[in-house]
Structure formats: C-alpha cells, structure tokens
C-alpha cells in the first residue's frame, strides 16, 4: 500500500508521518483487504489545521474524510475516525449482503 502524506502551507515532520503511518496501517489490516493507496493532506487555515484522508480500495470504493481543529494531531484523529467509520460500514455491508 502506498501512503502519501503532504502538507499545504506547512511542513509535515517525521513524527507526524510516523504517527499517520501507524494509524493507517492498523486501519488497513482491520478493515481493508486489498487497499491500493492512501493520501493524507494537511492544510493550515489561519490558526486551524485541516486534515483530509482519502483512501482507495481495490474494489473501486474510496473513502474521503476531513476534519479541522486547532491541533494538527487532533485534526488527523477526527478525520481518521470518520474514515474508519466509513470502512466499518462498508465491510459490514459486504458481510451482511446475501
């Protein structure tokens, strides 16, 4: 799986990249069987940070989640929770479909 982490109007440090890799890899192992790629973009809007997580699956489904907060880690956590909820619902839909 390819994970691309980028920042607009800010520099994304190594600690944040490791943090994001750890969370995305756990979501991949838990919910997605064959993900193809994930793009995480951090943006600074005034005093707030916005994080957008875009994950594409091999089935053609893509999940897009974004959140905004004063803390860059909190913005990632909120968008990750939204993405995880989308993946969980999709996986449940696949398993319950007869």
Helices and strands as residue ranges (DSSP letters): E 2-8, H 14-31, E 35-45, E 48-57, E 62-69, H 72-96
